[in-house]
Amino acid sequence: MMIMIRSIIRPEKADAVMAALMDAGFPAVTKYAVAGRGKQRGIKIGDITYDELPKVMLMSVVNAEEKEFVIDTIMNTARSKGKGAFGDGKIFVSDVEESYTISSGTKETAAASEGVPA
């Protein structure tokens, strides 16, 4: 089975996380800038409230057996020093039923990635 891992992290941690994934053998990552807020409801500086904070979302699809390793790599690299801090981010995991390689037209299904004929 294939798993999609989406991590929303601090922008200043994105390059380190991408490098750690590359070093761990997971070079395929999609990166894009996002904005939002979590439980902290933004940040207030003086009289101004910033309720949408800049973040980076990294998206990667891996085999289910590699899921925990990839999540640990992201978590250990993206976490602030010590026990972490509010705003360090969030990781979302979901199943991928199918994927297609555009250049070749190859279709890969969850069953095919497990060695079961599709």
ZICORNOR-V582975 format. One line per field, one symbol per residue. psi: psi as a letter, one per 40 degrees, with the letter a starting at -180 (. if undefined). burial: I if it has 24 or more other ideal C-beta (glycine too) atoms within 12 Angstrom, else O. Layout:
psi = ???
burial = ???
This chain:
psi = iihhhhhhihdeeddddddddddeegehhhhihiiaiadefaihhbehhhehihihhhhihiiddeddddddddddddhiibeiihedaihhhiihdiihhddeehhhidddeeehh.
burial = IIIIIIIIIIIOIIOOIIOIIOOOOIOOIOOOOIOOOOOOOOOOOOOOOOOOIOIIIIIIIIIOOIIOOIIOIIIOIIIOOOOOOOIIIIIOIOOIOOOOOOOOOOOOOOOOIOOOOO
